[in-house]
């Protein structure tokens, strides 16, 4: 494989490739944020957890 063929593979449809990389990063970020949130009970942070009521 020579440089001309590799250059053609990289630079052909570069806008679509850039868009695909940006979308992949955004999906990864949303999944990472959701996974961090699902570790918290009820989806709230420690300061917003409901306080237990005593009878």
Residue pairs with C-beta under 8 A, 6 or more apart in sequence:
37 43
40 46
41 49
42 49
42 50
